[in-house]
Amino acid sequence: MEYKVRKVRTKIFTGSPNEVEEQVNVFLNTLDQMNFVDVKVANLDGGMISAVVVYKVVQKL
């Protein structure tokens, strides 16, 4: 089965570390493993963090 990458997208989660971890885990569980690319995490002021999930939108050929 062949696939074509249609788009590369990002989804950003911002909040406390516990909230972001939970939200990212839920999002990754709904994402097909084939679509996952990377996660980047950055510390923000006030104990907040931001996580960016990079993923591919693919289409079966």
Backbone bond lengths (Angstrom), bond angles and torsions (degrees), N, CA, C in turn:
res aa  C-N    CA-C-N  psi(-1)  N-CA   C-N-CA  omega(-1)  CA-C   N-CA-C  phi
1 M - - - 1.442 - - 1.526 108.73 -
2 E 1.312 116.68 131.27 1.458 120.72 -178.79 1.531 109.98 -107.40
3 Y 1.331 113.82 150.63 1.460 120.43 -179.73 1.517 109.57 -130.95
4 K 1.318 115.55 151.97 1.461 121.05 175.76 1.527 107.51 -123.20
5 V 1.330 116.15 133.09 1.468 120.15 177.53 1.519 108.28 -75.91
6 R 1.319 116.73 119.88 1.462 121.98 -179.00 1.531 111.40 -88.15
7 K 1.318 116.62 -42.28 1.469 121.56 -177.09 1.517 108.91 -152.86
8 V 1.309 116.02 156.25 1.456 121.83 168.20 1.527 105.32 -114.24
9 R 1.316 116.24 125.30 1.469 120.90 -175.33 1.515 110.60 -123.00
10 T 1.327 115.06 164.69 1.455 121.77 174.41 1.525 108.97 -128.61
11 K 1.304 115.61 148.97 1.468 122.13 173.51 1.514 106.23 -130.68
12 I 1.339 116.77 129.42 1.459 122.38 -174.74 1.524 109.78 -109.84
13 F 1.334 115.49 132.40 1.458 122.90 176.37 1.517 107.56 -119.61
14 T 1.330 117.70 130.60 1.457 121.76 179.87 1.525 109.00 -132.45
15 G 1.341 115.94 137.97 1.461 120.59 178.67 1.510 109.92 161.69
16 S 1.338 115.17 -159.64 1.459 119.34 177.08 1.532 108.14 -70.24
17 P 1.336 117.39 155.99 1.477 119.28 -179.23 1.525 113.49 -53.45
18 N 1.331 118.33 -41.19 1.472 121.00 -179.34 1.526 111.45 -65.72
19 E 1.343 116.58 -43.69 1.468 120.60 179.56 1.521 111.00 -63.33
20 V 1.323 115.97 -45.44 1.464 120.31 -177.79 1.528 110.19 -64.83
21 E 1.326 116.69 -43.03 1.467 119.57 179.48 1.525 110.84 -59.13
22 E 1.330 116.63 -44.51 1.459 120.62 -179.71 1.529 111.09 -64.84
23 Q 1.335 117.02 -45.72 1.465 120.92 -179.22 1.531 111.70 -63.28
24 V 1.339 117.27 -41.95 1.463 121.13 179.81 1.525 109.88 -66.24
25 N 1.331 117.97 -42.36 1.462 120.66 178.62 1.528 111.70 -60.88
26 V 1.324 116.99 -43.59 1.467 120.92 178.39 1.527 109.89 -62.52
27 F 1.336 116.57 -44.77 1.463 120.20 -179.71 1.525 111.38 -63.21
28 L 1.337 117.30 -45.04 1.461 120.62 -178.91 1.532 111.35 -65.23
29 N 1.326 117.63 -32.63 1.467 120.53 177.84 1.524 112.10 -67.34
30 T 1.332 117.78 -25.88 1.466 120.78 178.32 1.527 111.46 -87.73
31 L 1.327 116.80 -12.44 1.454 121.79 -176.52 1.527 109.51 -92.74
32 D 1.311 116.86 133.47 1.465 121.04 175.78 1.523 108.60 -63.66
33 Q 1.323 117.28 137.39 1.466 122.05 -176.83 1.530 111.59 -55.30
34 M 1.317 116.72 -32.37 1.460 121.30 -179.07 1.535 111.33 -65.58
35 N 1.325 117.34 -25.24 1.457 121.51 -175.85 1.528 113.54 -85.86
36 F 1.331 117.44 -20.66 1.460 121.63 -174.99 1.521 111.25 -68.36
37 V 1.323 117.20 137.09 1.462 121.86 177.32 1.527 110.48 -117.35
38 D 1.356 118.04 -58.99 1.463 119.85 -172.91 1.526 110.41 -164.77
39 V 1.330 115.49 160.58 1.468 122.51 172.34 1.516 107.46 -129.76
40 K 1.323 116.86 131.65 1.466 122.58 175.03 1.518 107.84 -119.53
41 V 1.331 116.67 137.79 1.462 121.59 -179.60 1.519 109.00 -122.75
42 A 1.336 116.34 136.03 1.461 121.67 178.22 1.524 109.23 -129.00
43 N 1.335 116.74 142.23 1.461 121.83 175.48 1.518 109.22 -84.24
44 L 1.320 115.67 136.30 1.457 121.84 175.73 1.525 108.29 -112.57
45 D 1.310 117.54 170.75 1.461 121.32 177.72 1.531 110.49 -65.70
46 G 1.315 115.57 151.16 1.461 121.14 174.74 1.512 114.51 77.64
47 G 1.311 118.59 23.60 1.460 120.99 177.38 1.514 114.65 77.50
48 M 1.324 117.25 10.51 1.459 121.62 178.88 1.526 109.03 -92.02
49 I 1.331 115.63 153.10 1.455 120.07 173.78 1.523 109.15 -129.17
50 S 1.309 114.95 162.72 1.455 121.43 175.97 1.525 107.48 -129.83
51 A 1.320 116.99 131.91 1.460 121.73 178.42 1.521 108.31 -119.82
52 V 1.329 116.14 133.06 1.456 121.76 178.14 1.524 108.01 -113.99
53 V 1.328 116.41 120.52 1.461 122.02 177.12 1.525 107.39 -99.88
54 V 1.332 116.15 124.64 1.458 121.87 176.89 1.520 107.52 -102.88
55 Y 1.338 116.09 129.14 1.461 119.36 -178.57 1.527 110.60 -145.85
56 K 1.329 115.28 158.74 1.461 122.30 -179.01 1.523 109.87 -101.80
57 V 1.317 115.64 143.86 1.464 121.49 169.78 1.527 104.74 -101.87
58 V 1.347 116.36 117.48 1.463 120.34 -175.97 1.517 111.00 -114.30
59 Q 1.340 114.43 158.55 1.456 121.23 178.99 1.525 107.69 -130.53
60 K 1.328 116.44 134.13 1.460 120.51 175.49 1.513 108.90 -71.90
61 L 1.328 116.16 137.05 1.469 120.09 176.95 1.512 110.77 -93.23
